[in-house]
Amino acid sequence: MATVLIIEDEVNMAELIKERLEDKGYKALIAYTGNSGLKIASINNPDAITLDIHLPDMSGIEILKMLKKDKDNSSIPVIVVTSDDTKEKECKEYKADGFVKKPINFKKLKEIIDLALKK
C-alpha cells in the first residue's frame, strides 16, 4: 500500500483528500504546515506527496524546491494541488510531477499519483 503525504493547511480539504485517497487504497498522512510536511517527509519517506501552494508558514514552491534538492526526498513524486492555476508553469519548472486545480477531480488526482508512482 502506497503512502501519500498531504501537505494542506485547510483542515476540511486535507481530511477530504485523505478520505478519498484512503478510499482508493492509499495510506494517507497529513501535514498542515510546510515545516511539518518537510519533517514528516524526512521521517516517513512517503511514496508520493500532494502539496498546496499557499501555506501559512512557507510557500509550496519553496517546499517543492527543498524536496527536489534533498537527496533523500528528490525521488518522491510531488503533485501540486491548488486553486492557484497561475503557478502551474513555475511548478513544472521546479520539477513537480503533476498539477491538479481545486476543486479537485479525484479521479484525475488518482491517475496522476498512479502514473507518478510507476516512474
N, C-alpha and C positions, 0 to 999 in steps of 0.2 A: 504494500500500500504506500503510495507516494504521499509525502508530506508537503503541504503548501503553507508558507508563512504569509499572512495577510497583514500588510502594514497600512493601516487605515485609521484615522483619528475619529471618524464619525461612528459611534458605538453601534447604532442601528444598522448602518451599512456594513460594518465589519461582521456583525453577527449574521446578517443576511448572506453575505458571501460565504462565511464559514458553513452555515447550514446547507447552502446549495452545493458547495464543494463536497461536504461530507455525504450528501445525498448521491453524489456521483462517484463515491468510493474513495475519496481522498481523506487523509487525516489533515486537519487544519489547525494552525496556531495563529494567534492574533497578537499584534503589537500596535499600540495606539499612538506611539511617537516614533520618530526616526531613530533616536538613540536606542530605544528599547528594541526596535526592529533589528538594528545592527548587532546588538548584543545577542538577541535570540538567534539570529542567523549564524553567528560565530559559535554558539553553544550547541545548537540543534542540527546544523547543517541540513536545512530543508532541501527538498528536491526542486522546488520552484518557489518564487516569491511574486505576490501581487502587490503593487506599490502605488499608493496615491501620490499625487504631485504636491498637494497643499497639506502640509502637516504643521502642527503648532511649533515645533522646535527647530525644524530644518526643512529645506526644500527636498522634494522627492528626487529632483535632478541631482542634487548633491549626494543623496543616498545611492542613487544609481551609479554615479561616478565612483564612489567609495567602494561599492560592492564589486564593480568591474575591475578596479585596480588591485583589489586584495587577492593575493594568490590563493587563499583558502576558499574564497567565495566567488571568484571570477567566472567559474563554470556554471553557477546556479542561474537558470533562466529567470529573468525578471520581466514580468508582464505589467505594464503600467495601466492602471485602471483609474480614470479621472474624468471629470466633467470639463476639463480644460483642453479642448482639442487643438488649441494653438501650440501646444507643446509636443505634438507628435513628431515633427521633424527633429527637434532637439533630442527627444528620447531615442530616436533611431541613431542619431549621431553618436550618442553615448552607449550604443550597443544594447538597447532594450530589445528583448526577444519578442515583444508583442505590445499592442496598444489597444485598449478597449475603452470606449467612451461610455460614461454614465448617461442615462440609465443603462445598466448592464444587460447585455444579451448573454445570458448564462450559457447557452448552447455554444455561442462563439467563444466565450471565455474558456470553456472546457476544451474546445477544439484547439485553441492556441496553446493551452497548457499541455495537452496531449502531444501536439506536434513538437513543442519545445523539449519535452522530456525524451522524445525519441532521438533527438540530435546528439 
